[in-house]
């Protein structure tokens, strides 16, 4: 087929790509120009082009900063625990909902589960304070009314960590459940019928049919999450965290905010952001390579 005929036939598809491509060019690739701030003594009034080059001096300053290593440790710890606890939750929920035969209950459950995904972390932070606050939290008010001591959900480091993880599961599990439910719906029903004829009970059908049927979805989302091990959202640790638990709640994103926005050290903040991007890419490629070797499937 001649190129002119091809493009004349499919020009609408290419036209649909214009806005997404522009989005990535403007908001993803365009800001890469600012990466050079990491190698300059950035002056806000002189701009990026007028600032003096300092080479790797800012990198040496960051890597000699003990606070950087503490926030790096916390980032890896919180993301690692999220991977262990939060990642399996939507898989389990999706399989449980898929196995239900009561359609109205299934629809209501799905709606209730994924509503938290659309709630701002600022609002969630207020809910957490109202429910888990030491002085005025609903749970501690009930415990005090029963003559029991308050539980320091938000002021004790270990209790805060449990609250942080539980809140993350509540906020994200429902949205992930939708993805796995879509994958489960795509499994050929004849496979379940064949397994049932062979004498497989419900748990064996889940293990030998359901889970293998959504394996590619699991692998894809796992690789993406492993690629984000060094990155962490700003809102969740910032809103739920406080000075009493700063040894756990202070992560790279809050470190960048404090150094870059509050202190005006844009060069240092850019160095940390570049470090996150490079290490995140390494994590992503490594996870994809391991997945390919183990399962023969990856995303790249």
Secondary structure, 3 states (H helix, E strand, C coil): CCHHHHHHHHHHHHHHHHHHHHHHHHHHHHHHHHHHHHHEECCCCCHHHHCEECCCHHHHHHHCCHHHHHHHHHHHHHHHHHHHHHHHHHHHHHHHHHHCCCHHHHHHHHHHHHHHHHCCHHHHHHHHHHHHCCCCCHHHHHHHHCCCCCCCCCCCHHHHHHHHHHHHHHHHHHHHHHHHHHHHHCCCHHHHHHHHHCCCCHHHHHHHHHHHHCHHHHHHHHHHHHHCCCCCCHHHHHHHCCHHHHHHHCCHHHHHHHHHHHCCCHHHHHHHHHHHHHHHHHHHHHHHHHHHHHHCCCCC
